[in-house]
Amino acid sequence: MLTPNPTDYCKLDRLGKATLVVVIDTEEEFDWSAGHSRSNTSVRSTRCIERIQCVFDKFHITPTYVVDYPIASQADGYRPLQEIYNSSRCLIGAHLHPWVNPPYEEEVNRYNSFPGNLPRSVESGKLKILTDCIGEKFGHAPTIYKAGRYGIGPNTAEILEEQGYEIDLSVCPHMNYSSEGGPDFTSSSAWPYWFGRQSLLEIPLTVGFSGLLRRWGPPLHRAASRGLMASLHGPGILARLMLVNKIWLSPEGYLGKELIDLVRALYGDGLRVFSFAFHSPSIECGHTPYVRSRRDLDDFLSRCRGFFEFFMGELGGVPTTPLELKAQLAQCASTLKE
């Protein structure tokens, strides 16, 4: 796991402005309800990327597209992004989906879909091929990483350092994938932190709780997700009663009001770094559970615009990039040491 070094949580001045990082898991289309397959390599939805990029442009957001091997290795995947990247309107990072990323040495199954579960040499080899492919297509090797399925493991930090990465975006607070063989993030928070030996920066996804009992959100939500309460849809009951609602800062599956409630709550706690994320196939109908129709797509884009209007307007926040944020946090850390 990408565990923080002692006392290395990065807390910007709680009186300062909120900052927003936008991350898009830029990947192939596949049936989310089916098993993983090496044959799922279609990247046609990337042709629609300008639908969301024009929204980012309106709000002066420079998004980070973390791309996987099917995107980086096929013209239909990388060419639309090259146009945006070459005009300095985005950053490009790496996103490792092991089952569609050579070398193909492991069995394709749920456990191996988490890259951190692979033998060190295989995880490293796959990331090296992906890194080189991205560098070839975009002119620069990526320094920002997000593991597919949030699948970091015991060797990930060392591998990232060896391959020149500076920032990781894989930690998903309050989520537990151990039933599938993946990592357990139930003890993680949304605050960025330093990790590894050479000051790698972790920028977690923004996941947290709203509601009257949000202070006790993690244990209440866990209790409602087990046994009889789970069969009675306990988490949904808590959310409808406005007691505890676990929310991801994502337009996928959440209402605009929920996103705003989450940010207001975490901002009140002192958080100043927020990470907004979604999957690229959601920009075309029919590829994800969140966007099945044209109406779904219109709602999806509307939620993005509405949230950005709130964040940059009412909240007074500003957009940033992972690299800009790292430089800012490093400067803060240096100032505190002086």
C-alpha positions, 0 to 999 in steps of 0.5 A: 500500500502507498502508506504515508510517512509519519506526519506527512499529510499535506494540509494547506491553510484551512483559510486558503482557497479550495483547489480542484484537480480533475482526473479522467480514467481514459480507457477502453469500453467494456461491459462493467457487469462482465468479466475482464477480457484481453479482447476488450480494446475498443476506444471509439468513445475517445472521439467524443472527448471534446464534449467534455473538454469544451466544458473544462475549457470554459472553466479554465480547467486543465484536466489530467487524462490518465490513459491506459494501453488500448488508448495509448497504442491505438490511433483512435485513442491517442489522436484526439488527446494529442490535439488537446495535449499539443494545445496545452489544454490537458496533462497526460498520465498513466492508467494500468489495466493489466488485462489489456496491457502487455506483457501478457504473462498472468492469468486473466481473472478478478484478482489479477485485475488489480495491478498491485497483486501481480508479481513485482516483475510483471507489474513493473514490466507492464507499467514500463511498456505503458510508460514508453508507449505514452512517451512515444505518442505524446513526446514526454514520459508521464509522471502521474499514475493511477492504478486500474481498479485503484489496485496499488500493492506492496511494490507499487511505490518503489516501482513508481520511483524507479520509473520516474513518477512523481504523483499517484492518484490511486487511493480511494478513501473509505472503500474496501475491495478486499472481498475481490482481492483488492486493497482496503482503503477504509482507513484512508482519508481525502487529504494528500500526503507524501509517501515513498523514499523520494517524496512521491505525492498521493492525491486521493480521490475525494470520497467522504460523507454528508448528513447529520451524522457524518462525523460517525460516517465511516463506522455507521456506513460499514455497519449498514453495509453488513448482514441484515442491514445490507439486505435491507439496503441500509446505506440507502436508508441512511442517505434518504434519511439524510443521516449519512451519505457516502459520496464520491466527487464524481458526476457518475451516479451522484446528483449535483446537490450531493457533490456540493454537499460533500465539498461543503462538508469537507471544506468545513473540515479544513480540506482544500484539495479536491479531486473530481473524477470519472471514466472517459467512456461516460462521454458517449451513450451506452458504455457505462452504467451512468450514461445509457441514453442521450438524456443521461449524457445531457444530465452528466454534462449538466452536473459537471457544469453545475458543479464547476460553477459552484466550485469556482463561483460560490466556493471561490475555488480555483482549478489546478493540476497535480503537478502544480499542486505538488509544487505548491505543497512542496513549497509549503513544506519547505517554508514550514521547515525553515 
